[in-house]
Amino acid sequence: MANMQMDDPKMGEMAHWVPKDMLSGLTLGQILFSNDYRHIALKGIFTAFIMLALGGMFAIIFRTELAMPDVQFLGARVYMTLMSLHGMVMVFGFLIPLVVSVCYYILPRILGNDRLLWSGAAQASYWTLIVAAVLLVIGRPDFTWTAYAPMSLRTGNDLIWMGYVAIILVAISEFLAGAVLFRNALSIKNGWKNTPLMAWAAGTIGLLFMASVFPLGFVGYGLLSDWAQWREIAFFDPSRGGSVRFFLYVFWTYGHPAVYLPFVPAIAIIYTIMPRFLGHPMWSYWSGVAAFILLAVGAMPIGPHHFQPLHTVSGEYERFVQILTMLVFIPSVLHVFNWISTLFMSPIPDSARRAIPFKFMIFSIAFIVYGGATAFLNGQIAPDSDFIHNTYWIPAHFHAMFFGFSGQMAFAGVYFLYPYFTGRMYNQALGNWHFWLWQIGLFIKITAMGIAGYLYFPRWVYDYLDIPGWANAQMAITIGGYMVGLGFLCFLVNVFWSAKHGKQVTGDPWPVVHDLNAAPAAQPAE
């Protein structure tokens, strides 16, 4: 159709790439040490799936414990360790590396570089993260992913120092990844006005990586120094002159931008695959650019809303942070409005409706709207302080944003790239099983978390009283978690089975096939 010729790189690359079987003949040396961007991306994606399996296993174990009141088989120390490892592995080992790896593959192709610039730094980022993951599992921290002092200095075992070192290594790894993304974003060939939206996303996330990880590295060093008592005056340990308030400000200077580290690459994936499946460019270019810039600016200063019920934030400054938090909704809404407008520019092609990556993308957008609606209450001083702070309402919000949106968009990107990696198409039936198990499971899980938070169920507890509503909510969360785990198993079977038995793809794996009665696409807005 004529719409297939509407390629506009800055509005969304059509991504007409040639499928290739990269797995046959791939040696261990290539997958481990090759600087080919395809090998780097494939290695990162595969490792992220291992991390997801590990973090998901931790979640299934402690979810089973929480399904009913009273202690079944986990004690407090084991529960806190599993929960801490789950949070750290899922965010730092699965989610961020997966979306970054997908971008490693797409970015050079969209920019026409045929290689990933600074690929050596990408390799160093990967191996640094692997060392951090090993140290994390060995050190077995039990102080939650936020590592709040002084709790993180009073708990743990003799190897807890490995957890502090792992935090430092994660900061180094993310800085290197940010440098790679930012350097590649600068390699545009036709000027800033013609820069693809993927490049704007890479530049945004690269800056956020590099700017935000210094506080994270300092948190790791400060905890290690306080634990080992290297200095006469501590950074964070109040018993030796340190400041917990100082810790909160330092950590959340990284911790809130960390929310956007998987968020922005997931947005970039949408701007790549949505026009590819619809057969026409995005509705608006400059709204996407403005949204990326506003996200980069707004992500950094609003970290204190994470601890606004405490005395460390008060008065006019507290209200200033609340206003900034509300303002950061604007770029997110700009993106969502752009996506929805693009979807309504013309009838959605039949081929897109059947495609698994397109389905994941649509429901990811639904989850970002769902999670964003809950965030409105989080940012308000009164409901946060008196109602939802440190209840299950908070994990309901970030599971919707992290897993419902960013995680599912990462899988949409993986399904989209699958024929380009293997030369074969995935199994449609298994893909549909994965898709529906995740949509239903995630919706049940996130909604039940919200209900538990509404009933004041607290975070970070391994046992609870049989108060009306609590046990039902926890059972529903656990059922949703099991559905998500089962969906991931369907995905793994699909990946390995289809790599050998899937239908071979020699031409365009994603032809845009419209209904013959469909109206022509509208012209995009600038």
C-alpha positions as CSV (number, residue, x, y, z in Angstrom):
1,M,0.0,0.0,0.0
2,A,1.0,3.6,-0.4
3,N,1.3,4.1,3.3
4,M,4.2,1.7,3.3
5,Q,6.3,4.3,1.5
6,M,5.8,7.0,4.2
7,D,9.1,6.3,6.0
8,D,10.1,9.3,8.0
9,P,13.1,8.6,10.2
10,K,12.4,11.4,12.7
11,M,8.7,10.3,13.1
12,G,9.4,6.7,13.6
13,E,11.6,4.3,11.6
14,M,9.8,1.7,9.6
15,A,12.5,-0.8,10.5
16,H,12.6,-2.7,7.2
17,W,15.6,-4.9,8.2
18,V,16.7,-8.3,6.9
19,P,16.0,-11.3,9.2
20,K,19.1,-13.4,9.9
21,D,19.8,-16.5,11.9
22,M,22.4,-15.2,14.3
23,L,22.3,-18.3,16.6
24,S,23.6,-21.0,14.2
25,G,27.3,-21.0,14.3
26,L,27.5,-18.5,17.1
27,T,30.5,-19.3,19.3
28,L,30.8,-18.8,23.0
29,G,33.6,-16.4,22.4
30,Q,31.4,-14.3,20.2
31,I,28.5,-14.1,22.5
32,L,30.8,-13.2,25.5
33,F,33.3,-10.9,24.0
34,S,32.2,-9.7,20.5
35,N,31.8,-6.0,20.0
36,D,29.1,-6.5,17.3
37,Y,26.1,-4.6,18.6
38,R,23.9,-7.6,17.7
39,H,25.9,-9.9,19.9
40,I,26.0,-7.3,22.7
41,A,22.2,-6.9,22.5
42,L,21.6,-10.7,22.4
43,K,23.9,-11.3,25.4
44,G,22.2,-8.6,27.4
45,I,18.7,-9.9,26.6
46,F,19.6,-13.5,27.4
47,T,21.2,-12.4,30.7
48,A,18.2,-10.3,31.6
49,F,15.9,-13.3,31.2
50,I,18.1,-15.3,33.6
51,M,17.8,-12.4,36.1
52,L,14.0,-12.4,35.6
53,A,13.8,-16.1,36.3
54,L,15.9,-15.6,39.4
55,G,14.0,-12.6,40.7
56,G,10.7,-14.2,39.8
57,M,11.6,-17.3,41.7
58,F,12.4,-15.2,44.8
59,A,9.0,-13.5,44.4
60,I,7.1,-16.8,44.0
61,I,8.6,-18.1,47.2
62,F,7.8,-15.2,49.4
63,R,4.4,-14.7,47.7
64,T,3.5,-18.2,48.7
65,E,4.4,-17.4,52.3
66,L,2.1,-14.3,52.1
67,A,-0.8,-16.0,50.5
68,M,-2.3,-16.8,53.9
69,P,-1.8,-15.3,57.4
70,D,0.5,-17.0,59.9
71,V,4.0,-18.2,59.2
72,Q,4.1,-21.2,56.9
73,F,7.8,-21.8,56.1
74,L,9.7,-18.5,56.0
75,G,11.1,-16.6,58.9
76,A,11.6,-12.8,59.0
77,R,15.3,-12.9,58.0
78,V,14.8,-15.2,55.0
79,Y,11.7,-13.3,53.9
80,M,13.5,-9.9,54.0
81,T,16.5,-11.4,52.1
82,L,14.3,-12.8,49.3
83,M,12.3,-9.6,49.1
84,S,15.5,-7.5,48.9
85,L,17.1,-9.7,46.3
86,H,13.9,-9.7,44.3
87,G,13.7,-5.9,44.1
88,M,17.3,-5.4,43.3
89,V,17.6,-8.2,40.7
90,M,14.4,-7.3,39.0
91,V,15.2,-3.6,38.7
92,F,19.0,-3.6,38.2
93,G,19.4,-7.1,36.7
94,F,16.3,-7.6,34.5
95,L,14.4,-4.5,33.7
96,I,17.0,-1.8,33.0
97,P,19.4,-4.1,31.2
98,L,16.7,-5.6,29.1
99,V,15.3,-2.3,27.7
100,V,18.9,-1.0,27.3
101,S,19.9,-4.1,25.3
102,V,16.9,-3.8,23.0
103,C,17.9,-0.2,22.4
104,Y,21.5,-1.3,21.7
105,Y,20.2,-3.3,18.8
106,I,17.7,-0.8,17.4
107,L,19.7,2.5,17.8
108,P,22.6,1.7,15.4
109,R,20.1,0.6,12.7
110,I,17.9,3.6,13.0
111,L,20.8,6.0,13.0
112,G,22.4,4.1,10.1
113,N,25.7,3.5,11.9
114,D,25.8,-0.3,11.4
115,R,27.7,-0.4,14.7
116,L,27.3,0.6,18.3
117,L,29.7,3.4,19.1
118,W,31.8,2.9,22.2
119,S,30.9,-0.8,22.2
120,G,33.8,-1.4,24.5
121,A,32.1,0.6,27.2
122,A,28.9,-1.4,26.6
123,Q,30.9,-4.6,27.2
124,A,32.4,-3.1,30.4
125,S,29.0,-2.1,31.6
126,Y,27.7,-5.7,31.0
127,W,30.5,-7.4,32.9
128,T,30.5,-4.9,35.7
129,L,26.8,-5.7,36.2
130,I,27.5,-9.4,36.2
131,V,30.1,-9.1,39.0
132,A,27.6,-6.9,40.9
133,A,24.9,-9.6,40.6
134,V,27.2,-12.3,41.8
135,L,28.3,-10.3,44.8
136,L,24.6,-9.4,45.5
137,V,23.5,-13.0,45.6
138,I,26.5,-14.1,47.8
139,G,26.1,-11.1,50.2
140,R,22.4,-11.8,50.6
141,P,21.3,-8.3,51.8
142,D,18.1,-8.1,53.8
143,F,17.7,-4.4,53.9
144,T,15.3,-4.0,50.9
145,W,16.3,-2.4,47.6
146,T,16.4,1.1,49.1
147,A,19.2,0.1,51.6
148,Y,17.9,2.6,54.2
149,A,20.4,3.5,56.9
150,P,20.8,2.7,59.7
151,M,18.9,-0.5,59.1
152,S,21.2,-1.5,56.3
153,L,24.1,-1.1,58.7
154,R,22.6,-3.2,61.5
155,T,21.3,-6.2,59.6
156,G,22.8,-8.9,57.3
157,N,25.6,-11.4,57.7
158,D,29.4,-11.1,57.7
159,L,29.3,-10.9,53.9
160,I,26.9,-8.0,53.8
161,W,29.7,-5.7,52.5
162,M,29.3,-7.5,49.2
163,G,25.9,-5.8,48.9
164,Y,27.5,-2.4,49.4
165,V,30.2,-3.1,46.7
166,A,27.4,-4.3,44.4
167,I,25.7,-1.0,44.7
168,I,28.9,0.8,43.7
169,L,29.3,-1.6,40.7
170,V,25.7,-1.0,39.6
171,A,26.4,2.7,39.5
172,I,29.5,2.2,37.4
173,S,27.7,-0.1,35.0
174,E,24.8,2.3,34.6
175,F,27.1,5.2,34.0
176,L,28.9,3.3,31.2
177,A,25.6,2.3,29.6
178,G,24.4,5.9,29.8
179,A,27.6,7.1,28.1
180,V,27.1,4.6,25.3
181,L,23.5,5.7,24.7
182,F,24.3,9.4,24.8
183,R,27.3,9.0,22.5
184,N,25.3,7.1,19.9
185,A,22.5,9.7,20.2
186,L,25.0,12.4,19.2
187,S,25.9,10.5,16.0
188,I,23.0,11.9,14.0
189,K,23.7,12.8,10.4
190,N,21.0,15.2,9.3
191,G,20.8,17.8,12.1
192,W,18.8,18.0,15.3
193,K,15.5,18.9,13.5
194,N,15.6,15.5,11.8
195,T,16.8,13.4,14.7
196,P,14.7,10.2,15.2
197,L,12.7,10.0,18.3
198,M,14.7,7.0,19.3
199,A,17.8,9.2,19.4
200,W,16.1,11.8,21.5
201,A,15.1,9.0,23.9
202,A,18.7,7.6,24.0
203,G,20.1,11.1,24.7
204,T,17.6,11.7,27.4
205,I,18.2,8.4,29.2
206,G,22.0,8.7,28.7
207,L,22.0,12.0,30.5
208,L,19.8,10.6,33.3
209,F,22.1,7.6,33.7
210,M,25.2,9.7,33.9
211,A,23.8,12.4,36.2
212,S,21.9,10.2,38.6
213,V,24.4,7.3,39.3
214,F,26.9,9.4,41.3
215,P,24.6,9.6,44.3
216,L,24.0,5.8,44.0
217,G,27.8,5.2,44.0
218,F,28.2,7.4,47.0
219,V,25.4,5.5,48.8
220,G,27.4,2.3,48.3
221,Y,30.6,3.8,49.4
222,G,29.1,5.5,52.4
223,L,27.5,2.3,53.6
224,L,30.7,0.4,53.1
225,S,32.7,3.0,54.9
226,D,30.2,3.3,57.8
227,W,30.0,-0.5,58.1
228,A,33.8,-1.0,58.1
229,Q,34.3,2.2,60.3
230,W,37.0,3.6,58.0
231,R,36.4,7.1,59.2
232,E,36.0,8.6,62.6
233,I,32.8,10.4,61.5
234,A,30.3,8.4,59.7
235,F,28.2,9.4,56.7
236,F,24.9,7.8,57.5
237,D,25.3,6.0,60.9
238,P,23.6,8.2,63.5
239,S,25.3,6.4,66.4
240,R,28.7,7.7,65.1
241,G,27.6,11.1,64.0
242,G,26.1,10.3,60.6
243,S,22.8,11.6,59.3
244,V,19.8,9.5,58.1
245,R,18.4,12.7,56.6
246,F,21.5,13.0,54.5
247,F,21.1,9.4,53.3
248,L,17.5,10.0,52.2
249,Y,18.4,13.0,50.1
250,V,21.4,11.3,48.5
251,F,19.6,8.1,47.8
252,W,16.5,9.6,46.3
253,T,18.5,11.9,44.1
254,Y,19.2,8.7,42.3
255,G,16.2,6.7,43.3
256,H,13.6,8.8,41.6
257,P,15.4,9.2,38.3
258,A,15.9,5.4,38.5
259,V,12.2,5.1,37.8
260,Y,12.8,6.6,34.4
261,L,15.9,4.5,33.6
262,P,13.7,1.7,32.2
263,F,10.8,4.0,31.5
264,V,12.3,6.2,28.8
265,P,13.9,3.3,26.8
266,A,10.5,1.6,26.8
267,I,9.0,4.7,25.4
268,A,11.7,4.7,22.7
269,I,10.7,1.1,21.7
270,I,7.1,2.3,21.2
271,Y,8.3,5.1,18.9
272,T,10.1,2.4,16.9
273,I,7.6,-0.4,16.5
274,M,4.2,1.5,16.6
275,P,4.7,3.2,13.2
276,R,6.2,0.0,11.9
277,F,3.0,-2.0,12.6
278,L,0.6,0.8,11.6
279,G,2.3,1.6,8.3
280,H,2.5,5.4,8.9
281,P,4.6,7.8,11.0
282,M,3.7,9.0,14.5
283,W,1.0,11.6,14.8
284,S,3.4,14.3,16.3
285,Y,7.1,14.7,16.3
286,W,7.7,17.8,18.5
287,S,5.4,16.7,21.3
288,G,7.6,13.6,21.6
289,V,10.8,15.7,21.6
290,A,9.3,18.1,24.2
291,A,8.2,15.2,26.4
292,F,11.7,13.7,26.4
293,I,13.3,17.0,27.4
294,L,10.7,17.7,30.1
295,L,11.2,14.2,31.5
296,A,15.0,14.7,31.7
297,V,14.5,18.0,33.5
298,G,11.7,16.9,35.8
299,A,13.0,13.6,36.9
300,M,15.9,14.8,39.1
301,P,14.6,17.3,41.7
302,I,11.4,15.5,42.9
303,G,13.0,12.6,44.8
304,P,11.9,14.1,48.2
305,H,8.3,13.2,47.6
306,H,9.3,9.6,48.5
307,F,9.8,10.7,52.1
308,Q,7.5,13.7,52.3
309,P,5.6,12.4,55.4
310,L,8.8,12.6,57.4
311,H,10.0,15.7,59.2
312,T,12.9,16.0,56.8
313,V,10.6,17.7,54.3
314,S,8.2,20.3,55.5
315,G,6.7,23.7,54.8
316,E,7.1,25.6,51.6
317,Y,9.8,23.2,50.3
318,E,7.4,20.3,50.7
319,R,4.7,22.0,48.7
320,F,7.3,23.0,46.1
321,V,8.2,19.3,45.6
322,Q,4.5,18.4,45.4
323,I,4.1,21.0,42.6
324,L,7.1,19.7,40.7
325,T,5.8,16.1,41.1
326,M,2.5,17.2,39.5
327,L,4.3,18.9,36.7
328,V,6.1,15.7,35.7
329,F,2.8,14.3,34.7
330,I,2.8,16.6,31.7
331,P,5.5,14.9,29.6
332,S,4.1,11.5,30.4
333,V,0.6,12.6,29.2
334,L,2.2,14.1,26.0
335,H,3.7,10.7,25.1
336,V,0.4,8.9,25.9
337,F,-1.6,11.4,23.9
338,N,0.8,11.0,21.0
339,W,0.5,7.3,21.0
340,I,-3.3,7.3,21.2
341,S,-3.6,9.9,18.5
342,T,-1.3,7.8,16.2
343,L,-3.5,4.7,16.8
344,F,-6.6,6.7,15.8
345,M,-5.1,8.2,12.6
346,S,-6.3,5.2,10.6
347,P,-7.8,1.8,11.1
348,I,-5.3,-0.6,12.8
349,P,-4.1,-3.1,10.2
350,D,-5.2,-6.7,10.6
351,S,-1.5,-7.8,10.7
352,A,-0.9,-5.5,13.7
353,R,-3.9,-6.9,15.6
354,R,-2.4,-10.4,15.3
355,A,1.2,-9.5,16.1
356,I,2.2,-10.4,19.7
357,P,4.6,-7.4,20.0
358,F,1.8,-5.0,19.0
359,K,-0.6,-6.6,21.6
360,F,2.0,-6.2,24.3
361,M,2.5,-2.6,23.3
362,I,-1.2,-1.7,23.4
363,F,-1.6,-3.2,26.9
364,S,1.6,-1.5,28.1
365,I,0.0,1.8,27.2
366,A,-3.1,0.7,29.2
367,F,-0.9,-0.1,32.2
368,I,1.0,3.2,32.1
369,V,-2.4,5.0,32.3
370,Y,-3.5,2.7,35.1
371,G,-0.2,3.3,37.0
372,G,-0.2,7.0,36.3
373,A,-3.7,7.4,37.8
374,T,-2.5,5.9,41.1
375,A,0.6,8.1,41.1
376,F,-1.6,11.2,41.3
377,L,-2.4,10.2,44.9
378,N,1.2,9.3,45.7
379,G,2.4,12.9,44.9
380,Q,-0.2,14.6,47.1
381,I,1.0,15.5,50.6
382,A,-2.2,14.7,52.6
383,P,-3.2,11.3,51.1
384,D,0.4,10.2,51.0
385,S,1.2,11.1,54.6
386,D,-2.1,10.0,56.2
387,F,-3.3,7.2,53.9
388,I,-1.0,5.4,51.5
389,H,2.6,5.9,52.5
390,N,4.4,2.6,53.0
391,T,1.2,0.6,52.3
392,Y,0.8,-1.8,49.4
393,W,-0.6,1.1,47.3
394,I,3.0,2.0,46.6
395,P,4.1,-1.4,45.1
396,A,0.8,-1.4,43.2
397,H,1.9,1.8,41.5
398,F,5.5,0.8,40.7
399,H,4.5,-2.7,39.5
400,A,2.1,-1.1,37.0
401,M,4.9,1.3,35.8
402,F,7.9,-1.0,36.0
403,F,6.4,-4.3,35.0
404,G,3.0,-3.4,33.4
405,F,4.6,-0.8,31.2
406,S,8.4,-1.0,31.0
407,G,8.7,-4.7,31.4
408,Q,6.0,-5.5,28.9
409,M,7.4,-3.0,26.4
410,A,10.7,-4.8,26.7
411,F,9.1,-8.1,25.8
412,A,7.3,-6.4,22.9
413,G,10.7,-5.3,21.7
414,V,12.1,-8.8,22.1
415,Y,9.2,-10.4,20.2
416,F,9.7,-7.8,17.5
417,L,13.4,-8.5,17.2
418,Y,13.0,-12.3,17.4
419,P,12.9,-13.0,13.6
420,Y,15.9,-10.7,13.1
421,F,17.9,-12.7,15.6
422,T,16.8,-16.2,14.6
423,G,15.5,-16.0,11.1
424,R,12.3,-17.7,12.3
425,M,8.9,-16.6,13.6
426,Y,7.8,-17.3,17.2
427,N,4.9,-19.7,17.8
428,Q,1.7,-17.6,17.7
429,A,-0.3,-19.9,20.1
430,L,2.4,-19.8,22.8
431,G,2.8,-16.1,22.3
432,N,-1.0,-15.6,22.9
433,W,-0.8,-17.7,26.1
434,H,2.1,-15.6,27.3
435,F,0.2,-12.4,26.5
436,W,-3.1,-13.2,28.1
437,L,-1.5,-14.8,31.2
438,W,0.4,-11.6,31.8
439,Q,-2.4,-9.2,31.2
440,I,-4.8,-11.1,33.5
441,G,-2.1,-11.9,36.0
442,L,-0.7,-8.4,36.2
443,F,-4.1,-6.8,36.4
444,I,-5.1,-9.1,39.2
445,K,-1.8,-8.6,41.0
446,I,-1.7,-4.8,40.7
447,T,-5.3,-4.3,41.5
448,A,-5.2,-6.5,44.6
449,M,-2.1,-4.6,45.7
450,G,-4.1,-1.4,45.4
451,I,-6.9,-2.9,47.4
452,A,-4.5,-4.1,50.1
453,G,-3.0,-0.6,50.3
454,Y,-6.5,0.8,50.6
455,L,-7.0,-1.5,53.5
456,Y,-3.7,-0.2,55.1
457,F,-1.8,-3.4,54.5
458,P,1.9,-2.4,55.3
459,R,4.9,-3.1,53.2
460,W,7.8,-5.3,54.3
461,V,6.0,-7.7,56.5
462,Y,6.3,-11.5,56.4
463,D,3.2,-12.3,58.5
464,Y,0.0,-10.5,59.3
465,L,-3.2,-10.8,61.2
466,D,-6.3,-12.2,59.6
467,I,-8.0,-8.8,59.3
468,P,-11.0,-8.7,56.9
469,G,-9.8,-8.2,53.4
470,W,-6.1,-8.7,54.0
471,A,-5.9,-12.4,53.4
472,N,-8.1,-12.2,50.3
473,A,-6.0,-9.5,48.8
474,Q,-2.8,-11.4,49.5
475,M,-4.2,-14.6,48.0
476,A,-5.2,-12.6,44.9
477,I,-1.7,-11.1,44.6
478,T,-0.2,-14.5,44.9
479,I,-2.5,-16.0,42.2
480,G,-1.6,-13.1,39.9
481,G,2.1,-13.7,40.5
482,Y,1.8,-17.4,39.6
483,M,0.0,-16.4,36.4
484,V,2.9,-14.1,35.5
485,G,5.4,-16.9,36.2
486,L,3.4,-19.3,34.1
487,G,3.3,-16.8,31.3
488,F,7.1,-16.4,31.4
489,L,7.5,-20.2,31.1
490,C,5.3,-20.1,28.0
491,F,7.7,-17.4,26.7
492,L,10.8,-19.5,27.4
493,V,9.3,-22.6,25.7
494,N,8.4,-20.4,22.7
495,V,11.8,-18.9,22.4
496,F,13.7,-22.2,22.4
497,W,11.2,-24.2,20.4
498,S,10.7,-21.6,17.7
499,A,14.4,-21.0,17.3
500,K,14.6,-24.5,15.8
501,H,11.1,-25.3,14.6
502,G,9.5,-21.9,13.9
503,K,8.5,-20.8,10.5
504,Q,11.5,-19.4,8.5
505,V,11.4,-15.8,7.6
506,T,13.2,-14.7,4.5
507,G,11.4,-11.4,3.7
508,D,9.7,-8.7,5.7
509,P,8.6,-10.4,9.0
510,W,6.1,-7.6,9.7
511,P,4.2,-6.8,6.5
512,V,1.5,-4.2,7.0
513,V,-1.7,-5.8,5.8
514,H,-4.8,-3.6,5.9
515,D,-8.4,-4.4,5.7
516,L,-9.4,-3.7,2.1
517,N,-12.2,-1.5,3.4
518,A,-9.9,0.6,5.7
519,A,-9.7,4.3,5.2
520,P,-6.3,5.8,4.2
521,A,-4.0,7.0,6.9
522,A,-4.2,10.7,7.9
523,Q,-1.1,12.9,7.6
524,P,0.9,13.3,10.8
525,A,1.1,16.6,12.6
526,E,4.4,18.3,13.2
